[in-house]
Amino acid sequence: MNNKCLSFTLALYLGSITSVYAQRGLPPREKTKSVSITNYAQALDFLPEMVNLLKVPEGWEVKIAASGLGKPRMLYNGPNGSIYITRRDAGDVLMLKDPDMDGKFADLVTVLSDFKGVHGITMKDNWLYLANNHEVRRYPVNTDGRLGAMQLLINDLPDGGQHPNRTIGFGPDGMLYISVGSECNDCKESDKELATMLQVDPKTWKRTIFASGLRNTIGFDFHPQTGELWGIDNGGDAKGSNWPPEEVNHITKGGHYGWPYAYGKREVDQSREDPAGEIKEEVVKNTMPSVLELTAHMAPIAFTFFGNAGNIPSAYAGDGLVAWHGSWNAKKPVGFKVQRIKFENGQAVGTEDFLTGFLKGNARFGRPAGIVVNPKGIVYVSDDANGVIYAIKRKN
């Protein structure tokens, strides 16, 4: 082969390599390692007297509101002191009734029994909205809290893979928001709607991407004073016991929150390849940093503000509550509790324990999942490991 042909062949070869990397991204420039830790806290069988092991802030008390519910997940206030409960594994929705609103439920009704994987729940204008991995449906609510005929609104949400637990909520702007988690633990998504917060216009049911780069923000809510959207994002796995952090994010329109290239306050994940044609450090400069970084692997599920509920101390005005489902991949178990996210002037500034005691060393008897605050200021927390609903309220 002459020199001219050799040069041409070499140029084609190098060009093909450049083309491949341009499509797939360059591998990390530094040596990194994946650290995968598996440590499931030992599950203890629930006994009613275990409620005495739980701790709440001074001036509050915690009691069992209902038990024997299987795997209750998300909660929502219903009519006349009732609450609705979605049960993802059973594919149904329960209604618990509390006629005198004393925090102890006296009656249980199955209002829906045929929605496989149902998880997200919200209400607006006397319609109950429900979501699973792919669908959003709504049902008219009768005067007794039972549901009328179903209307299918959306049936093409992207498959959630590892994170199929959709949550939904209406904002002060009247739009419906849907949290769509990432398909995987740590990858570049092929569908732009994955790892996002979607915004849906209820007049047309057309949707747009409101924010992106959110690995799995199951819990989100709108601040009662500012109307701004806040969410708690789950950090990635297999990166050690202490990183990446769980994030408290102020979620704004058009914002990108870093995943999969960064966590927290634009802290680059050095184990990630560079995106095609770019350098991750440069990409990360244009992302939104978190407002608070909290202990890794606590696994946030529900997040809700106290809102305008009655009988809540003035110091709690504007604060929220997050349910930490608990770790499976930290050397020492963490989470398994409910924390108060403290806000000042509309900004998250810190945390404080609100419901603790489920975790004892390497054993636990509960995993908080859903939270709702009823109009009288009673906080209900679901435990999807033992089928219990706890009621936390101010002492008389």
Sine and cosine of phi, psi and omega as CSV:
sin_phi,cos_phi,sin_psi,cos_psi,sin_omega,cos_omega
0.00,0.00,0.78,-0.63,0.00,-1.00
-0.97,0.22,0.18,-0.98,-0.09,-1.00
-0.88,0.47,-0.58,0.82,-0.03,-1.00
-0.91,0.41,-0.69,0.72,0.02,-1.00
-0.92,0.39,-0.62,0.78,0.01,-1.00
-0.88,0.47,-0.68,0.73,-0.01,-1.00
-0.90,0.44,-0.65,0.76,0.00,-1.00
-0.91,0.41,-0.67,0.74,0.01,-1.00
-0.90,0.44,-0.68,0.73,0.01,-1.00
-0.89,0.45,-0.64,0.77,0.00,-1.00
-0.90,0.43,-0.65,0.76,0.05,-1.00
-0.89,0.45,-0.67,0.75,-0.02,-1.00
-0.90,0.44,-0.75,0.66,0.00,-1.00
-0.90,0.44,-0.59,0.81,0.01,-1.00
-0.91,0.42,-0.61,0.79,0.02,-1.00
-0.92,0.39,-0.61,0.79,0.05,-1.00
-0.90,0.43,-0.71,0.70,0.01,-1.00
-0.87,0.50,-0.65,0.76,0.01,-1.00
-0.89,0.45,-0.67,0.75,0.01,-1.00
-0.88,0.47,-0.74,0.67,-0.01,-1.00
-0.92,0.39,-0.54,0.84,0.03,-1.00
-0.90,0.44,-0.52,0.85,0.01,-1.00
-0.99,0.14,-0.65,0.76,-0.14,-0.99
-0.99,-0.13,-0.31,0.95,-0.08,-1.00
1.00,0.00,0.50,-0.87,0.00,-1.00
-0.98,0.19,0.55,-0.84,0.03,-1.00
-0.93,0.36,0.28,-0.96,0.01,-1.00
-0.82,0.57,0.61,-0.79,-0.02,-1.00
-0.98,0.19,-0.35,0.94,-0.01,-1.00
-0.91,-0.41,0.47,-0.88,0.05,-1.00
-0.94,0.35,0.77,-0.64,0.04,-1.00
-0.75,-0.67,0.23,-0.97,0.03,-1.00
-0.67,-0.74,0.52,-0.86,0.05,-1.00
-1.00,-0.06,0.73,-0.68,-0.02,-1.00
-0.88,-0.48,0.98,-0.20,-0.03,-1.00
-0.97,-0.25,0.89,-0.46,-0.03,-1.00
-0.90,-0.43,0.75,-0.66,0.06,-1.00
-0.87,-0.49,0.89,-0.46,0.00,-1.00
-0.50,-0.86,1.00,0.01,0.05,-1.00
-0.99,0.15,0.82,-0.57,0.07,-1.00
-0.87,0.49,0.65,-0.76,0.00,-1.00
-0.89,0.45,0.78,-0.62,-0.01,-1.00
-1.00,0.09,0.81,-0.59,0.05,-1.00
-0.99,-0.17,0.62,-0.79,0.07,-1.00
-0.91,0.41,0.69,-0.72,-0.05,-1.00
-0.98,0.21,0.70,-0.72,0.12,-0.99
-0.80,-0.60,0.63,-0.78,-0.05,-1.00
-0.80,0.60,-0.57,0.82,-0.02,-1.00
-0.93,0.36,-0.20,0.98,0.03,-1.00
-0.91,0.42,-0.32,0.95,0.05,-1.00
-0.85,0.52,-0.44,0.90,0.01,-1.00
-0.95,0.33,-0.22,0.98,0.05,-1.00
-1.00,0.09,-0.20,0.98,-0.07,-1.00
-0.99,0.12,0.54,-0.84,-0.02,-1.00
-0.84,-0.54,0.67,-0.74,0.06,-1.00
-0.75,-0.66,0.24,-0.97,-0.01,-1.00
-0.88,0.48,0.37,-0.93,0.04,-1.00
-0.84,0.54,0.71,-0.71,-0.01,-1.00
1.00,-0.07,-0.08,1.00,0.03,-1.00
-0.91,-0.42,0.29,-0.96,0.10,-0.99
-0.63,-0.77,0.45,-0.89,-0.01,-1.00
-0.82,-0.57,0.71,-0.71,0.03,-1.00
-0.66,-0.75,0.26,-0.97,0.09,-1.00
-0.99,0.13,0.84,-0.54,0.02,-1.00
-1.00,-0.05,-0.49,0.87,0.03,-1.00
-0.26,-0.97,0.43,-0.90,0.01,-1.00
-0.55,-0.84,0.12,-0.99,0.00,-1.00
0.95,0.32,0.54,0.84,-0.12,-0.99
-0.98,-0.20,0.20,0.98,0.01,-1.00
0.97,0.24,-0.91,-0.42,-0.02,-1.00
-0.80,-0.60,0.96,0.28,0.00,-1.00
-0.94,0.34,0.70,-0.71,0.00,-1.00
-0.93,-0.37,-0.99,-0.15,-0.13,-0.99
-1.00,0.09,0.51,-0.86,-0.08,-1.00
-0.85,-0.53,0.49,-0.87,0.08,-1.00
-0.46,-0.89,0.61,-0.79,0.01,-1.00
-0.92,0.39,0.75,-0.66,0.09,-1.00
-0.95,-0.30,-0.16,-0.99,-0.02,-1.00
-0.96,0.27,0.50,-0.87,0.16,-0.99
0.83,0.56,0.71,0.70,0.09,-1.00
0.98,0.18,0.14,0.99,0.01,-1.00
-1.00,0.03,0.23,-0.97,0.19,-0.98
-0.73,-0.69,0.52,-0.85,0.11,-0.99
-0.99,-0.15,0.54,-0.84,-0.01,-1.00
-0.74,-0.67,0.81,-0.59,0.13,-0.99
-1.00,-0.03,0.65,-0.76,0.05,-1.00
-0.84,-0.55,0.99,-0.13,-0.07,-1.00
-0.82,0.57,-0.75,0.66,-0.10,-1.00
-0.93,0.36,-0.56,0.83,0.00,-1.00
-1.00,0.07,-0.32,0.95,-0.02,-1.00
0.95,0.32,0.52,0.86,-0.03,-1.00
-0.69,-0.72,0.10,-0.99,0.05,-1.00
-0.77,-0.64,0.79,-0.61,0.02,-1.00
-0.97,-0.25,0.42,-0.91,0.17,-0.99
-0.83,-0.56,0.84,-0.55,0.09,-1.00
-0.97,-0.23,0.74,-0.67,-0.05,-1.00
-0.96,-0.28,0.65,-0.76,0.03,-1.00
-0.69,-0.73,0.98,0.19,-0.14,-0.99
-0.83,0.55,-0.63,0.78,-0.02,-1.00
-1.00,-0.07,0.06,1.00,0.06,-1.00
0.78,0.63,0.71,0.70,0.04,-1.00
-0.99,-0.10,0.05,1.00,0.02,-1.00
1.00,-0.03,0.05,1.00,0.03,-1.00
-0.83,-0.56,0.85,-0.52,-0.09,-1.00
-0.99,0.15,0.65,-0.76,-0.09,-1.00
-0.94,-0.35,-0.20,0.98,-0.09,-1.00
-0.51,-0.86,0.53,-0.85,0.01,-1.00
-0.76,-0.65,0.73,-0.68,0.02,-1.00
-0.74,-0.67,0.72,-0.69,0.14,-0.99
-1.00,0.06,0.93,-0.36,-0.07,-1.00
-1.00,-0.07,-0.25,0.97,0.03,-1.00
-0.45,-0.89,0.67,-0.74,-0.08,-1.00
-0.70,-0.71,0.18,0.98,-0.14,-0.99
-0.71,-0.70,0.63,0.78,0.00,-1.00
-0.82,-0.57,1.00,0.01,-0.07,-1.00
-0.84,0.54,0.78,-0.63,0.06,-1.00
0.96,0.27,0.26,0.97,-0.05,-1.00
-0.85,0.53,0.69,-0.72,-0.06,-1.00
-0.63,-0.77,-0.91,0.42,-0.05,-1.00
-0.94,0.33,0.54,-0.84,-0.05,-1.00
-0.49,-0.87,0.66,-0.75,0.11,-0.99
-0.36,-0.93,0.15,-0.99,0.01,-1.00
-0.69,-0.72,0.51,-0.86,0.12,-0.99
-0.32,-0.95,0.74,-0.67,0.08,-1.00
0.79,0.61,0.69,0.72,0.06,-1.00
0.91,0.41,0.42,0.91,0.17,-0.99
-0.91,-0.42,0.68,-0.74,0.11,-0.99
-0.99,-0.15,0.84,-0.55,-0.01,-1.00
-0.97,-0.24,0.69,-0.73,-0.03,-1.00
-0.71,-0.71,0.50,-0.86,-0.02,-1.00
-0.65,-0.76,0.58,-0.81,0.22,-0.98
-0.84,-0.55,-0.34,-0.94,-0.07,-1.00
-0.81,0.59,-0.71,0.70,-0.14,-0.99
-0.93,-0.37,-0.36,0.93,-0.21,-0.98
-0.86,-0.51,0.43,-0.90,0.25,-0.97
-0.81,-0.58,0.80,-0.60,0.01,-1.00
-0.83,-0.56,0.29,-0.96,0.17,-0.99
-0.64,-0.76,0.41,-0.91,-0.06,-1.00
-0.66,-0.75,0.70,-0.71,0.12,-0.99
-0.93,0.38,0.62,-0.79,-0.02,-1.00
-0.99,-0.14,0.85,-0.53,0.04,-1.00
-0.97,0.25,0.19,-0.98,-0.04,-1.00
-0.89,0.46,-0.45,0.89,0.02,-1.00
-1.00,0.00,0.10,1.00,0.02,-1.00
1.00,-0.01,-0.19,0.98,0.05,-1.00
-0.96,0.26,0.18,-0.98,-0.15,-0.99
-0.93,-0.36,0.53,-0.85,0.09,-1.00
-1.00,-0.02,-0.40,-0.92,-0.10,-1.00
-0.94,0.33,0.60,-0.80,-0.05,-1.00
-0.97,0.25,0.60,-0.80,0.21,-0.98
-0.88,-0.48,0.83,-0.56,0.04,-1.00
-1.00,0.07,0.85,-0.52,-0.06,-1.00
-0.98,-0.20,-0.67,0.74,-0.04,-1.00
-0.65,-0.76,0.68,-0.73,0.03,-1.00
-0.69,-0.72,0.27,0.96,-0.07,-1.00
-0.74,-0.67,0.55,0.83,0.13,-0.99
-0.90,0.43,0.56,-0.83,-0.03,-1.00
-0.91,0.41,0.52,-0.85,0.00,-1.00
-0.87,0.49,0.72,-0.70,-0.09,-1.00
-0.99,0.12,-0.23,0.97,-0.02,-1.00
0.83,0.55,-0.89,-0.46,0.00,-1.00
-0.93,0.37,-0.39,0.92,-0.14,-0.99
-0.80,-0.60,0.96,0.26,-0.06,-1.00
-1.00,0.00,0.04,1.00,-0.14,-0.99
-1.00,0.10,1.00,0.03,0.01,-1.00
-0.96,0.29,0.65,-0.76,0.15,-0.99
-0.82,-0.57,0.47,-0.88,-0.12,-0.99
-0.66,-0.75,0.43,-0.91,0.06,-1.00
-0.17,-0.99,0.54,-0.84,0.06,-1.00
-1.00,0.02,0.67,-0.74,0.05,-1.00
-1.00,-0.03,0.15,-0.99,0.06,-1.00
-0.87,0.49,-0.34,0.94,0.02,-1.00
-0.99,0.14,0.00,1.00,0.01,-1.00
0.99,0.11,-0.07,1.00,0.01,-1.00
-0.99,0.13,0.48,-0.88,0.09,-1.00
-1.00,-0.05,0.74,-0.67,0.00,-1.00
-0.93,-0.37,0.68,-0.73,-0.01,-1.00
-0.80,-0.60,0.83,-0.56,0.08,-1.00
-1.00,0.04,0.83,-0.56,0.00,-1.00
-0.87,-0.48,0.94,-0.35,-0.04,-1.00
-0.96,0.29,0.13,-0.99,0.04,-1.00
-0.96,0.29,0.43,-0.90,-0.01,-1.00
-0.96,0.27,-0.37,0.93,-0.15,-0.99
-0.65,-0.76,0.02,-1.00,0.04,-1.00
-0.96,0.28,-0.68,0.73,-0.17,-0.99
-0.37,-0.93,1.00,0.01,-0.02,-1.00
-0.37,-0.93,0.16,-0.99,0.11,-0.99
-1.00,-0.01,0.89,-0.46,-0.08,-1.00
-0.94,0.35,0.56,-0.83,0.06,-1.00
-1.00,-0.01,-0.37,0.93,0.00,-1.00
-0.95,-0.31,0.82,-0.57,-0.08,-1.00
-0.90,0.43,-0.35,0.94,-0.02,-1.00
-0.99,0.12,-0.15,0.99,0.06,-1.00
-0.98,0.20,0.51,-0.86,-0.03,-1.00
0.85,0.52,0.72,0.69,-0.05,-1.00
-0.67,-0.74,0.11,-0.99,0.29,-0.96
-0.91,-0.41,0.87,-0.49,0.00,-1.00
-1.00,-0.08,0.52,-0.86,0.09,-1.00
-0.88,-0.48,0.78,-0.62,-0.07,-1.00
-0.87,-0.49,0.76,-0.65,0.06,-1.00
-1.00,0.09,0.91,-0.40,-0.06,-1.00
-0.94,0.34,-0.11,0.99,0.07,-1.00
-0.99,0.17,-0.54,0.84,-0.06,-1.00
-0.85,-0.53,-0.27,0.96,-0.10,-0.99
0.89,0.46,0.36,0.93,0.15,-0.99
-0.99,0.11,0.56,-0.83,-0.09,-1.00
-0.81,-0.59,0.44,-0.90,0.06,-1.00
-0.72,-0.70,0.28,-0.96,0.07,-1.00
-0.99,0.12,0.90,-0.44,0.00,-1.00
-0.99,0.15,-0.71,0.70,0.01,-1.00
-0.51,-0.86,0.40,-0.92,-0.07,-1.00
-0.68,-0.74,-0.01,-1.00,-0.02,-1.00
0.94,0.33,0.44,0.90,-0.01,-1.00
-0.94,-0.33,0.96,-0.29,-0.14,-0.99
-0.86,0.52,-0.75,0.66,0.02,-1.00
-0.22,-0.97,1.00,0.08,-0.02,-1.00
-1.00,-0.10,0.98,0.21,-0.02,-1.00
-0.92,0.40,-0.69,0.72,-0.05,-1.00
-1.00,-0.09,0.85,-0.52,0.10,-1.00
-0.52,-0.85,0.39,-0.92,0.01,-1.00
-0.30,-0.95,0.20,-0.98,-0.04,-1.00
-0.96,-0.29,0.77,-0.64,-0.06,-1.00
-0.87,0.49,0.75,-0.66,-0.11,-0.99
-0.91,0.41,-0.43,0.90,0.01,-1.00
-1.00,-0.06,-0.70,0.72,-0.09,-1.00
-1.00,-0.06,-0.34,0.94,-0.07,-1.00
0.96,0.27,0.10,1.00,-0.05,-1.00
-0.99,0.14,0.46,-0.89,-0.08,-1.00
-1.00,0.02,0.77,-0.64,0.04,-1.00
-0.78,-0.62,0.56,-0.83,0.02,-1.00
-0.53,-0.85,0.34,-0.94,0.02,-1.00
-0.92,-0.40,0.89,-0.46,-0.10,-1.00
-0.98,-0.18,0.64,-0.77,0.07,-1.00
-0.99,0.17,0.82,-0.58,0.08,-1.00
-0.96,0.28,0.15,-0.99,-0.06,-1.00
-0.98,0.21,0.23,-0.97,0.02,-1.00
-0.97,-0.23,0.12,-0.99,0.12,-0.99
0.86,0.50,0.57,0.82,0.06,-1.00
-0.78,-0.62,0.37,0.93,0.00,-1.00
0.97,-0.25,0.12,-0.99,-0.05,-1.00
-0.97,0.25,-0.44,0.90,-0.21,-0.98
-0.91,-0.41,0.03,1.00,-0.03,-1.00
-0.49,-0.87,0.54,-0.84,0.00,1.00
-0.99,0.12,0.27,-0.96,-0.04,-1.00
-0.97,0.25,0.34,-0.94,0.28,-0.96
-0.98,0.21,0.58,-0.81,-0.17,-0.99
-0.88,-0.47,0.66,-0.75,0.24,-0.97
-0.99,-0.17,0.89,-0.45,-0.09,-1.00
-0.88,-0.47,0.68,-0.74,0.23,-0.97
-1.00,0.04,0.94,-0.34,-0.17,-0.99
-1.00,-0.08,0.89,-0.46,-0.06,-1.00
-0.88,-0.47,0.39,-0.92,-0.04,-1.00
-0.88,0.47,0.79,-0.62,0.02,-1.00
0.99,0.12,-0.05,1.00,-0.03,-1.00
-0.96,0.26,0.61,-0.79,0.13,-0.99
-0.91,-0.41,0.77,-0.63,-0.18,-0.98
-0.97,-0.26,0.33,0.94,0.26,-0.97
0.98,-0.19,-0.54,0.84,-0.09,-1.00
-0.92,0.38,0.69,-0.73,0.16,0.99
-0.99,-0.15,0.22,0.97,-0.12,-0.99
-1.00,-0.09,-0.29,0.96,-0.05,-1.00
-0.41,-0.91,0.36,-0.93,0.07,-1.00
-0.74,-0.67,0.27,-0.96,0.08,-1.00
0.86,0.51,-0.67,-0.74,-0.02,-1.00
-1.00,0.06,0.92,0.40,0.04,-1.00
0.87,0.50,0.60,0.80,0.05,-1.00
-0.99,0.11,0.92,-0.39,-0.14,-0.99
-0.93,0.36,0.68,-0.73,0.11,-0.99
-1.00,0.08,0.97,-0.23,-0.10,-1.00
-0.95,0.33,-0.21,0.98,0.04,-1.00
-0.98,0.17,-0.19,0.98,-0.02,-1.00
-0.99,0.11,0.58,-0.81,0.14,-0.99
-0.95,0.32,0.35,-0.94,0.09,-1.00
-0.94,0.33,0.56,-0.83,0.08,-1.00
-0.92,0.38,0.38,-0.92,-0.06,-1.00
-0.83,0.56,0.85,-0.53,0.07,-1.00
0.97,0.25,0.12,0.99,-0.05,-1.00
-0.65,-0.76,0.10,-0.99,0.07,-1.00
-0.91,-0.41,0.75,-0.66,-0.13,-0.99
-0.87,0.49,-0.56,0.83,0.03,-1.00
-0.87,0.49,-0.57,0.82,0.02,-1.00
-0.97,0.25,-0.63,0.78,0.04,-1.00
-0.88,0.48,-0.68,0.73,-0.08,-1.00
-0.90,0.43,-0.47,0.88,-0.01,-1.00
-0.86,0.51,-0.42,0.91,-0.04,-1.00
-0.99,-0.14,0.19,0.98,0.00,-1.00
-0.99,-0.12,0.24,-0.97,-0.01,-1.00
-1.00,0.00,0.80,-0.60,0.05,-1.00
-0.97,0.24,0.42,-0.91,0.09,-1.00
-0.94,0.33,0.34,-0.94,0.04,-1.00
-1.00,0.03,-0.66,0.75,0.07,-1.00
-0.74,-0.67,0.59,-0.81,0.11,-0.99
-0.90,-0.43,0.80,-0.60,-0.07,-1.00
-0.87,-0.50,0.16,-0.99,-0.12,-0.99
-0.77,0.64,0.73,-0.68,-0.02,-1.00
-0.89,0.46,0.55,-0.84,0.20,-0.98
0.94,0.33,0.21,0.98,0.05,-1.00
-0.95,0.32,-0.32,0.95,0.13,-0.99
0.91,0.42,0.98,0.18,0.03,-1.00
-0.95,0.32,0.66,-0.75,0.10,-1.00
-0.91,-0.41,-1.00,-0.04,-0.05,-1.00
-0.98,0.18,0.51,-0.86,0.18,-0.98
-0.61,-0.79,0.77,-0.64,0.00,-1.00
-0.51,-0.86,0.55,-0.83,0.10,-1.00
-0.99,0.10,0.42,-0.91,0.08,-1.00
-0.91,0.42,-0.50,0.87,0.05,-1.00
0.90,0.43,-0.64,-0.77,-0.06,-1.00
-0.98,-0.18,0.42,0.91,0.00,-1.00
-0.88,0.48,0.56,-0.83,0.03,-1.00
-0.98,0.21,0.25,-0.97,0.10,-0.99
0.87,0.49,0.49,0.87,0.05,-1.00
-0.96,-0.28,0.73,-0.68,0.01,-1.00
-0.83,0.56,0.58,-0.82,-0.03,-1.00
-0.86,0.52,-0.49,0.87,0.00,-1.00
-0.91,0.41,-0.31,0.95,-0.02,-1.00
-1.00,-0.02,-0.10,1.00,-0.05,-1.00
-0.85,0.53,0.80,-0.60,0.00,-1.00
0.99,0.10,-0.03,1.00,0.01,-1.00
-1.00,0.00,0.26,-0.96,0.01,-1.00
-0.79,-0.62,0.12,-0.99,0.03,-1.00
-0.80,-0.60,0.66,-0.75,0.06,-1.00
-0.83,-0.56,0.68,-0.73,0.07,-1.00
-1.00,-0.08,0.88,-0.47,0.06,-1.00
-1.00,-0.07,0.94,-0.34,-0.10,-1.00
-0.93,0.36,-0.47,0.88,0.07,-1.00
0.95,-0.31,0.47,-0.88,-0.13,-0.99
-1.00,0.09,0.37,-0.93,0.21,-0.98
-0.78,-0.63,-0.12,0.99,-0.16,-0.99
-0.73,-0.68,0.56,0.83,0.12,-0.99
-0.85,-0.52,0.58,-0.82,-0.04,-1.00
-0.83,0.55,-0.66,0.76,0.08,-1.00
-0.90,-0.43,0.82,-0.58,-0.05,-1.00
-0.82,0.58,0.68,-0.73,0.02,-1.00
-0.70,-0.71,0.33,-0.94,-0.03,-1.00
1.00,-0.06,-0.70,-0.72,0.00,-1.00
0.82,0.58,0.75,0.66,-0.02,-1.00
-0.26,-0.97,0.09,-1.00,0.12,-0.99
-0.89,-0.45,0.73,-0.69,0.03,-1.00
-0.85,-0.52,0.49,-0.87,0.13,-0.99
-1.00,0.02,0.79,-0.61,0.12,-0.99
-1.00,-0.09,0.91,-0.41,-0.10,-1.00
-1.00,0.06,0.70,-0.71,0.00,-1.00
-0.87,-0.50,0.58,-0.82,0.14,-0.99
-0.72,-0.69,0.80,-0.60,-0.02,-1.00
0.79,0.61,0.63,0.78,0.07,-1.00
0.98,0.17,0.12,0.99,-0.03,-1.00
-0.86,-0.51,0.67,-0.74,0.05,-1.00
-0.94,0.35,0.76,-0.65,-0.09,-1.00
-0.81,-0.59,-0.24,0.97,-0.03,-1.00
0.07,-1.00,-0.05,-1.00,-0.02,-1.00
-0.75,-0.66,0.33,-0.94,0.07,-1.00
-0.47,-0.88,0.69,-0.73,0.00,-1.00
-0.89,0.46,0.66,-0.75,0.01,-1.00
-0.87,-0.49,-0.65,0.76,0.05,-1.00
-0.65,-0.76,0.92,-0.38,-0.04,-1.00
-0.73,-0.69,0.12,-0.99,0.06,-1.00
0.91,-0.42,-0.14,0.99,0.03,-1.00
-0.93,0.37,-0.48,0.87,-0.09,-1.00
-0.97,-0.24,0.81,-0.59,0.06,-1.00
-0.79,-0.61,0.98,-0.19,-0.05,-1.00
0.91,0.42,-0.89,-0.46,0.00,-1.00
-0.96,-0.28,0.38,0.93,0.01,-1.00
-0.79,-0.61,0.52,-0.86,0.02,-1.00
-0.60,-0.80,0.46,-0.89,0.04,-1.00
-0.85,-0.53,0.26,0.97,0.03,-1.00
-0.23,-0.97,0.43,-0.90,0.05,-1.00
-0.69,-0.72,0.99,-0.16,0.00,-1.00
-0.85,0.53,0.65,-0.76,-0.04,-1.00
-0.75,-0.66,-0.89,0.46,-0.05,-1.00
-0.96,-0.29,0.43,-0.90,0.04,-1.00
-0.63,-0.78,0.66,-0.75,0.20,-0.98
-0.57,-0.82,0.56,-0.83,0.07,-1.00
-0.93,-0.37,0.86,-0.51,-0.05,-1.00
-1.00,0.10,0.16,-0.99,-0.09,-1.00
-0.84,0.54,-0.43,0.90,0.01,-1.00
-1.00,0.01,0.11,0.99,0.06,-1.00
1.00,0.07,0.21,0.98,0.10,-0.99
-0.99,0.14,0.79,-0.62,0.02,-1.00
-0.99,-0.13,0.85,-0.52,0.06,-1.00
-0.97,-0.25,0.71,-0.70,0.00,-1.00
-0.80,-0.61,0.79,-0.62,0.04,-1.00
-1.00,-0.05,0.59,-0.81,0.08,-1.00
-0.90,-0.44,0.96,-0.27,-0.09,-1.00
-1.00,0.08,0.08,1.00,0.10,-0.99
-1.00,-0.01,-0.55,0.84,-0.09,-1.00
-0.82,-0.57,0.11,0.99,0.11,-0.99
0.94,0.34,0.55,0.84,-0.06,-1.00
-0.91,-0.41,0.58,-0.81,0.21,-0.98
-0.92,-0.38,0.83,-0.55,0.04,-1.00
-0.99,-0.16,0.58,-0.81,0.08,-1.00
-0.91,-0.40,0.85,-0.53,0.05,-1.00
-0.91,-0.42,0.84,-0.54,-0.03,-1.00
-0.57,-0.82,0.26,-0.97,0.03,-1.00
-0.93,0.37,0.62,-0.78,0.08,-1.00
-0.95,0.32,0.55,-0.84,0.03,-1.00
-0.93,0.36,0.00,0.00,0.00,0.00
